[in-house]
Amino acid sequence: MADLQEGPAYKRLADELRAQIAGGQLAVGEALPSASQLVKAHGVSTTVVRDAIRILREEGLVYGQPGKAVFVRATPDESASERLTLDELTEGFQQIQEQLERLEPGAGRDAVEELRVEITDLRRSVAVLQAQLIELYGRVGQPYPRDKAPLKSDGGSGRLRRAAGS
């Protein structure tokens, strides 16, 4: 683990909170200490606390409920796994897009069918990931952000609709 004494105060505080989440001292679903408690315990400013929590939020480790608290959303391993899987899906979609752009108007049906199969496989992966995210949000008592739900094809018509549960 990196030395927690290096870098700006907000990064050191984010590192310490991340380590507490990874080590189980702050469990998924549990509230972080309040900003005033963190300020007092670590001898830092409110701005330092806010910036540290922003980093953890961007990493997908915590989420805030205005007027309540900031809660642990996931461990660093869970969050990294989600990001990796989503990055892989994004790369897969980009590769398919590139393949579609290379197809000429008279391209063979086999190439088009192969792309359809790949798209179907990627859609299944997205659906599994979405189900896992919905379950994770449920475990931490947070509503799933439906406006960020992936889109699925509506049968073979090419029209788009919101994913199931949206």
Secondary structure, DSSP 8 states (H G I E B T S, - for coil): ---TTSS-HHHHHHHHHHHHHHTTSS-TT-B---HHHHHHHHT--HHHHHHHHHHHHHTTSEEEETTTEEEE---HHHHHHHHHHHHHHHHHHHHHHHHHHH--TT--HHHHHHHHHHHHHHHHHHHHHHHHHHHHHHHTT----GGG--EEE-TTS--EEE-TT-
